[in-house]
Each structure stands twice: as C-alpha cells, then as structure tokens.
Amino acid sequence: MIFIILLSAVLSAALTWLVRRSAVNKNQLDIPNERSSHTQPTPRGAGVAVAIAFLVSLLFLLITDKISSRVFFTIAAPSAFVAIIGRLDDLGRLTSAKWRLVGHFLMSLAAIWLAGSLPELPITSSSFDFGLAGNLVAVIYLVWMLNLFNFMDGIDLITAVEAITICAGVSILLIIQTDSNIWLIVAVLGASIFGFSIFNLPPAKIFLGDVGSGFIGFVIAIISIIIAHEHPLIAWSLVIMLGVFVSDATVTLLRRIFAREHVYVAHRTHAYQHISKKIDSHLPVSLGVGAINIFWLFPLAWLVADGDLLPIVGLLVAYIPLIFLAVILHSGKQVAS
C-alpha cells in the first residue's frame, strides 16, 4: 500500500504543475488587494489536482478491496460535488454565497445519509445516542468544516501543514489502535495534499482555491464520521487535532457576527493573519500550526484514543488554551498596522 500513497503524492504534484501552467496561460490569477496576505498575482485552483489525486486513489482502494463501496461513495460522491461548487466559485461562475451554502448543506445531508447517520458516541464515561438532533448537528459540522478550511486558507502552506499533520496523526492512531483499513483513506488524502504543498511553499507558486480548501475540510469531516462508526474514540482524536483551525475560525466568526459584519466578505482578521502580518512572514506561522498539532494536540489525541483520557476532558484541555490564544491574538478584530 506504500505504492498507492506514493502514487497519490506524485499524481497530485504532476497535476498541480499542469493546473498551474493552465492557470497562468488563461490568466486565472489571484490578484492581491488590501485584504490579501500575498503581494504578487498568483495562480489558483490547485485544489483540482488534490481532489483528482485523492479520488483516483480512493477508487484504487475500492478496486483492490481495501475499502467498501459504501465508504467509497460516502466520501467520493458528495465531495466531488463540493469540489465542483468550489471550482465554479474560483472561476467566478457561482458568486452567490447563498447558493453555495445551499449546495454545501445538500452535500452534507447526502454524506450523513450515505454514512448511515451519526452513531452513538462516548463523551464522558458513557455513550450517547443523539438521534435526529445528532444528525442535524453532524450536517452543520460538515458545512462548518468545509467553510472553516476555506476561511483559514489565507497564507502560504497553512492548510497543507494543518491537513498533513492531522492525516499523519490519525493514520498512526488507526494503525496502532485498530486493524481497519480506514488509515489508508487518511494516508492517501495526506499524500495528495503533500504533492500540492511542494508548490505552496512560501512564496507560493499556486493556491488551492476554494475548490481545494473546501474539499479538504469536507473530506476530513466525512472521514471523522466514518471513523466514528467503528472507532469513536479516534473520531474524537481527529476533532482534537483540528483544534487550531476550529478555534481561530470559530472565534473570528462569532466576533464578526456580533459586530454585524458580512461573514462571507473577505478579510484579514484571523489570528494567524495578524501574526503573519506582524512578522511579515508566512512560513513561521504555518510551521507553528504544525508544531502545535504535533507537540500539543497529538499527545492529547493519543490519550483519548487509548482510553486514558475521557473525550470531553481531552477536548476541553485541547481547545480552551487555543480559544484563549485566539482571543488574545484578536481573532475577528481589525488591528491597526
């Protein structure tokens, strides 16, 4: 299976190169403005490469009987439509945030239906069946994860570092704690993102675009639901490892809502944007996200997966400091230069 993981990375890198060349030829560039974190016109749309590489790898896993047809279609069908919605947005052919959101909700509903609803989950020492309310929360969770990654994809390499470290951590937990092949899905997703990341090193030669950031967030969320059916503690571990993105994006969103701002209007008020602007560099911030994931969130995720820490305790220990950090770094607030 090392072959398919390597193939995912190589295919993604090759397709990213092709997408970049096509975007330059067609002048499909992200032009800097006052809300941008980059200073040079840069091609976008590399998410197409990530999506194709991942879905091809997923098909290979299906053909070789490493995953079931149900798992394949639960991930592939709705995520492909999410990628199409993102691509249309990148090309300026679907500019209505309302209709994009409708599409996101429909695909999230489809994913939860295909996954077989939200399973019973352990939170404290007991498990709870949340019924219909749980399914509604799961749909909102998928929509938020999709848009959250979109919001957080604002500086070079940050989404790649976040996703790759999460995929690596969850793959390790699945390999050690289970005999399931789900780790292969997580691994090929990480490999597909790694292939793109070579071109996203600061200064980035190409951006993911909405087609990529939304796709990655959505697929990670679907995978967490699939894992929850068989290994609920590891599903909580995955949610713990999402702590940096969830904390910054959620605090920013809430502050902008309370300030009665249009939340879909581009801005530069996330904590990571404030830091990168202050130090005038992207790479330390993106690597810092990776360091938090590896040295803070992964050990907590491991303890939860191993049953040594209750999920609710692990979530609180992981998220409270990150939320506090987002607040003191002025997530969602305009900061004077």
N, C-alpha and C positions, 0 to 999 in steps of 0.2 A: 504493500500500500504506500510505501515511500514513493513509488513511481507516480501515483496519481497526485500526491501532494506536490512533488516537484513539477509535474506537468501543469498543475493549476497555476503555480508561480510563473513558469516560463510562458504559458499561454497568455496570462494576464499582462506580463511585461511586453510581449510581442504585440498584443492588441492595443495596449496603451500607446506604444510607439506609432502604430498605424492611425489611431484616433487623433493623436497629436498632430501628425502630418496632415491629416484631412482637415482638422480644425484650423490650422494655420493657412492652408490653401483656400478654405472657404471663409476666412476671416471671422471665425466663431471664437472671439476673444472676450475675456472678462476685462473690461476697461476700468481702471481704477477711478474711484470717486472719493468724496470726503468720508464715506462710510467704509471704505475698503481698507484692508490691512496690507495689501500689496501695492507696489508703486509702478509696476510695468504691466502693459497688456499681456495677458497670459491665456493660452488655450484652455478650454474647459470641456468636460464631457468624458473624462477617463473612466467614470463610473460604468460606462457601456462595456468597457473591457473587463472590469471587475465582475459585472453581472454575467456576461457571457462565459468567462472563465469558470466562475463558480457553478453556473447552471450546467455547463458541459461536464464538469467534474461530478456534479450531483447525478447526472444521467449515467455516467460511467459507474458510479457506486450502485445505482439501481440495476444496471445490466449485469454487474458482477455479483448480484445478490447480497451486497453489503448493507443495503437499506431496503425497506419495504416500499411498495408502490404508494401506500398511504402516506408515508413520511415524505416521499419524493413529491407527490402532488400537493401536500400540505405546505411545503416550502416553495416549490417551483412555480405553481400556478399563480397565487396572489402576488408573490414577489416580482414575477415577470411583469405583471400589470403595473405594480408600483414603479418599477424601472421605466416603463413606457410613459407613465404620468410625469415622472421626473425629467425624462428626456424632452418631452413636449414643452415643459416649463423652461428648460435650458434653452430651447430653440425659440422661445417667445410665442409658442402656439397655444399655450394654456396659461394665460396670465391671471385668470380669476382664482384667487385663494379659496373662495367658497367652493368652486367645483373641484379643485384639487383635494380639498378636505373631504368632500363627498366621496370621491374616489378612494381616498385613504380609509375612510370608515367602511366602505363596501368591501374592500380587500381585507380589512381586518376582521370583519364579520365572516367572510369566506374562510379565512385562515383558522379562526376559532372553531367554526363548524367542521372543517376538514380534520382538525386536530382532535375533535371529539370532546369539545368543551374544556373548561378549566377543571382539573382534577382536585381531589381533596388534598389539602396542603397542611403540613405541620408548621406552626408558628411558635407556639410555646412547647410544652411537653406533650401536647395533644394536637391532633389533626382536625381540620375543619372543612366541611363541605359548604361552599358559599353559594351553591345553586345558581339561579338565574342572575342574581346580583354579582356573583363572581365572574360570570361570563361577560356581563356588561363592563365590569372593571377591566377584564382581560382585553376587550376590544379597545377601550380607552388607552390602556397600557401600550398596545401595539401602535396606535395612532400617535401617541406621545413619543414613543421611541423613534419612530420614523422621522417625525418633525424635530425631535431633540437633536438627533445626529445632524440634521440639516442646519439647525441653528448653530451648533458647536463647530461646524466645519468652516472655521473662519481664518485660520492661519496654516502655514505650510506644515504638513506632516502630522498634525494633531489627531485627525481622525484615524489615520493609519496606525499611529502608535497606540491609541486607545483600543482600537479593534484587534490589532495583532496581539497585544499583551493579554487582552481578555480571552481571545481564542486559544492562546498558548496555555494560559492558566486553567481554563475549563477543560481543555483537552487532557492535560496532566491529571486533573481530578477524575475525569471519566475513565482514563486508562488505569489508574491506581485503584479506584474505588469500585469499578464495575467491570463486567465482561461484555458491555454493549459496544456496538459499532458506531454509536452516535458521535464518538470522538472524531471519527473520520470526517463527518459533516463539518464540525467546528474547525478541524485542521485545514480542510480544503478552502474554507472561507478565509481563514487567516492567510493561507498561501496566496490566494487570489488577490488579497489586499496588499500583501508583501510585493508582488510583482509590479503593482502600480506605484508603491511607495518609493521605488528607485527613482522615479521621475518627479516625485513630490518633495524630494529633499530640498531644503532652502538654498538658493531661491528656486521655487517650484517651476518646473518646465510645463506642467499641466495640472489643472484642478480636477477633482472628482465631478463637480457639478451636482445639481440636485438628483440627477439620475443615480449617482453613486452613494452620496451620503444618506439619502433616504432609504435606498435599497439595503445598505449595510445595517442601519439601525433596525429596519423592519425584519430582516433575516435573523439578526441576533435575538430579537424579541420572540419570533416564532420558534426558534431553536430552544429558547428557555421554556416555552410552553410544552414542547415535545419532551424535553428532558424531565419536566415536572411530572409527567405521567408515569415514568419509571423510576426516576431518581430525584424526588422533590427537594432533598437537601442540597443537591448540586445545582438545582434550579435557583435556589436562594443564594448559593455561592456566586452564580453568574450575576444575579441582581446586585450583590455586594460589590462585585468588581466593576459595575457600571457607575459606582459612586461619584467619581469626579464629574462626568458629563451630566448625570442626573442632578447633582447638587447645584452646579453652576447654572444649568439651563432652567431649572425649576425656580430658583431664587430670582433669576433675571426675569422670567416670565411673570411671576407674581408681582414683582415690583413694577413692571411696565403696565400690568393690568390695573393695579392700584393707582398708578399715575395717569390712567386713561389714555395710554398710548396705543397706537395701532401695532399689534404684536407681530404682524406679518411684514411690517416695513423694516427694511434693512437698517442695522445699527451696529455700533461698536461698544456695547456696554456690558458684555460678558466679562467675568473676572480675568479669563485668560487673555482677552483682548486688551484690557487695561495693563496687565503685566507686560505683554509683548510690546505695547506702545511705549511703556515707560523705559524698558531696557533696549528698545529699538532692535529687537531680535526675536525670531520665531523659534529657532531650534531649542534654546534652553527651556522654553515653556513647554514645548511638545515633549521633550525628554523628561521634564519634570512630571508631566502627567504619567508617563510610563513608569517613572520611579515610584510614584505613589501607588500605582497599580501593583507593582511587583513587591515592594517592601512593606506596604501597609495593608492594602486590600486583599492581596492573595493569601497571606497568612491567616487572616480572619476567615476568608472563604474556605480555606483548608480545614480550619477548626469546625466550621459549620458542617461541611461535607462529611467530616469524620465523626460527627455527633458529639463533639466535645464542647460545643457552644450552641445554645438554642438559637434558631433563626432570628427571632425578634431581638435577642441580645446582640448577635452579630451585626444585624442591620443598624441598630442604634449606635454601637461602638464605631462602626464604619462611617456612618452618614453624619452624625452630629458634629464631629470636628470639621468635616468637609463643608457642611452647611454654614457653620460659623465662619470658616475661611472665606466662603463665597460672600457672606455678608460684609465682613471687614474689608474685603477687596472691592466692595462697591458693585457687585453684580447687579445689573439692571439700572444703574445710575450713570448719568453723564458726569464725567470727571474732567475738570479743567486741565488743559495742557500745561 
